């Protein structure tokens, strides 16, 4: 990593860093340029800022600038001490408890909880009142003791979750020792939490010290920002209008707190290599790109020029294959004549993703037709652009994806077609769910875990059917559950009380509740095993017969599409490579990519 | 030590695993348990693939984790080279890991996103060959990448996992497992998260490794059909027990148990398409 790449791109983080570096420099070098000792009294009493005394003097003639820079040193030292010690304590307690579980965890959990519910400031006051020496170190220790518990709790929870991750299990299976796993796998993953805990403990330490000193409970023999405020208050600086006495320390505490909080915004960027990649982009573009990086890798390798790859057999073979797919003309067969009229006409849609490595063409000039009641299978592997296409149709595309051309014409019965891509927010609200709904890949994640099934039905119904009474809404929700083969009484269950297949069927029921014309099913069965997939597919086919909606069904499992679809569209690297009736794809697949897909399936034992 | 093709190297006898279940409602008395694996016996032979098939919740992944000693069995024995092993930590466990390596299902989750490929492979090498110097570790890592067909290897070694595609990441998992120079590979659904065209490549790679390195392989999957051309023996699991076992091709051609028949029938079948 180059030094320049350490300089943050975010303005907030830059501002925070500049503030903190300024105060650190002040604490380090300030005393060298201050002409007076912070405790030296003088004849200039309560003088406003002058050339001689840059920040004026106190009631006893002490130089406030000297006090200020010395105070910076001590206040920040206390903050740092508190943060270091309470953070070490929090990491040890959180990590050990979370990783080893059992009795150790139970004991540590109780101690942490006790410290959490003790009100911090009163305990501080009591403790400081009783400690024998009220030196700065004792004060710092007392503050540290009262401030570790919150972070320890957060780290324990995070460790509990991390220890079950696959990469921790993989490290164990490799033979890594427990300590190595904790220090090399778990702690680095928690750096953002630890670091932000650290920053807030520094702020907390500075504030607590200032608060204690201001109340006269701190170490009043040393000069800190807190004791300056204490003496300003007891010296009646307000009364004399000596603003120069209390404004500098007060402002400094507020500003350094803000600076540390601003740095907090940038921690993730340093800790996670995944977030460092999109750096060249403008900030507004970054978020979408991250999500994209993973899924688009294969696409990028197929599109981007990669001169280094020349001479390598594997990559050459893959590049040659991609070239072959690219050169082969798309095979578009006339769709089979179906009874229904056209409901969705996708024309020449093109979607681009600008990334740090250049523009990726997510969807390249795709045209498809969906008829009333038709099941259109959209086949493709990761990076093929199939989800980009369905998200375009449902208007769910997020930045940085841009639709750069084409139209999606939706026909209501007896009306002229309208372009979905030109819908206003209000039109879109009426269109989504009522006319077109979406079932996502993992219902486990698409259903809100803290809202009951009934609540999730109700969300949709209250928005789209405001005139319905509550009893009618409940009856409708129960009816929909029965239709997908689930007992109506389960309507009050929460998602975690249902099996994976049931959750997927609930998601389908919610998608159906407004009786839409079109349902987009984005890999609805990929996360399910075969028996459950069979169950869900049969349910979908039965519902389609009952309701007569049209389906766009995406998956990489061409065998499944051959079974259920009327027509099939195959996408590869953003392009529509083959499109036609399902029988034609099965018996006379013409594009080399389609054939490669079918061959792979056959070798994996699929019946074709 | 056994070396010939077909010799039993790892044997599981009457493995049973119970997990605590539900919340601890009763304060006294034994905690309720749930039996995830019930009395499962199997043998892995050098150069052969045994498939463990079942739907989610059937206990097939738990069997793989018991064999990897990531979980301790409630009862039953695991024998490596005919000797019973009973170590889930310390030097003995590391030695066991040297013989038995595991590949997990999800290549997006099984590599720590914070570490470069060089670190991930380097650690696995260092644990099992502590005598290697750092230059040698890099050389060995490059060789491992070549063995799993990630070429040119130096284009991959200094990357982070998120810069690779799913198939490339799963190859890294294979390379990490091979770093220990194991004799047994436990592959827990190694292809179910991958694209169809990559699945075939990955199973072919597993096949090549099995033949070239004479590895014993346990292939855990929910896709019974995929065992036809890639495995020798198949065990079908249902609710923790083995309900059918036998030659892989025989099981697909002539399933005996009702559950096996249901599994086979659940596979997509274009012949079922309704003519409208």
Interface residues (C-beta under 8 A of the other chain):
Chain A: X165 X166 X167 X169 X170 X171 X172 X173 X174 X175 X176 X178 X184 X185 X188 X189 X271 X272 X273 X274 X277 X293 X294 X297 X298 X301 X308 X309 X311 X312 X313 X314 X315 X381 X382 X383 X500 X529 X530 X531 X532 X533 X534 X556 X557 X558 X559 X560 X562 X563 X564 X566 X582 X583 X586 X596 X597 X600 X601 X603 X604 X605 X606 X607 X608
Chain B: X55 X56 X68 X70 X89 X93 X94 X97 X98 X101 X102 X104 X105 X106 X108 X109 X110 X111 X112 X113 X114 X115 X123 X124 X127 X128 X149 X150 X151 X152 X155 X160 X162 X163 X164 X165 X166 X167 X168 X173 X176 X179 X180 X195 X196 X197 X198 X199 X200 X203 X222 X223 X224 X225 X226 X227 X228 X229 X252 X262 X263 X265 X266 X267 X268 X269 X270 X271 X272 X273 X276
